[in-house]
Amino acid sequence: MFSTIAKKVREHQEQFPNAEIIRLGIGDVTLPLAPAVVSAMRQAVEEMGAGETFRGYGDEQGYDFLRQAIQGYYKGKNVSLDEQEIFISDGAKSDLGNILDIFEAENTVLIPNPVYPVYVDTNIMAGRKIIYMDGNEGNNFLPLPDESVKADIIYLCSPNNPTGALYNREQLECWVKYALSNGAVILFDSAYEIFIRSEGYPTSIYQIDGAKNCAIEFCSFSKTAGFTGTRCGYTIVPKELISDGVPLNRLWLRRQTTKFNGVPYIVQRGAEAVFSSAGQAQIRSSIEYYMQNARVISGVLSELGIWHTGGENAPYIWLKCPGGMSSWEFFDIMLEKAGVVGTPGAGFGDNGEGFFRLSAFGNSDSTALAMERIKSFAKSGL
Ligand code: PLP
């Protein structure tokens, strides 16, 4: 999908060299790293350059200082974690792919549709049987368990990419209950947890009773703190989690110590600074900046009467293409008439057909301009 988007944009630019394209498609961040993070990394570079403080290979699971900072962050969510349950990685995408090493090839996986494509592609590469669960307007893109469907591994992403949908406590309780009664493991992707604004919604699966017996949680500093290019994330594998008689924490430790040699000290010091009080204030102000973009996008879509969801607890707005257009038809029109690039929903699975994702990660002026352009072309008739 992303190569087709790039090709279409290139062709448009060749045809209209003066057209200014605004990209609201990509899920990458645009704001720089927080000053607290930069300063911590600078100091870590100095340490690496001095004989007394130089460090070679680090702890495979991550340095204690970062794992303790994460432990403290979870304490703030009323979740108690043992340090040994926290594994530092170079990002959630790697771990989401690598985790499949500890499951049997015969396992059946249950994946929402539409969804972040990594879950599907990694399982296709591993030759696993995939069952899709329908996300649609009817269930607000939040599929719930169906007892007649049996699966060993379940992917949940909340807040969701691409739809921006957010599971509430009762819905997550249904999933935990289903996983416990079916002996299934939930792979819970909380990469966007920091965007949750609405009160009372779980920001970790472990806020649900029983989840430590059936869920692995993946999180990332990418969207939280602008680490998309710096690379750091973490995965939580509870000690209580036993699958087919095997403790998954020990199995994942073995996998990581065999195939992974850790995240750079400098990066882990930067990640630690995210949890300092200055770091938290700085990253939360960046999140607020993106969420203001989301409000601008959502406001214009509401004004135009275009059905959409997301944007309240996630940096993505998921809209229904007007006039029954397909995702790609709408993509072409947006590019030609407004010079705005979004992401066709069809790229996230069959159920994304007829929908379109706009991202709030852009620059605020460009986002406002993009929405003004959409407004004027929409008012002249879509
Ligand atoms: N999970 C979801 C749902 C994402 O949207 C992304 C990135 O866009 C990731 C994981 C990957 O994050 P990372 O940059 O930590 O690999």
Residues whose N, C-alpha, C, O or C-beta is under 5 A from the ligand:
A	BS01	PLP	G27 G91 A92 K93 S94 Y116 C157 N161 D189 A191 S220 S222 T228 C232 G233
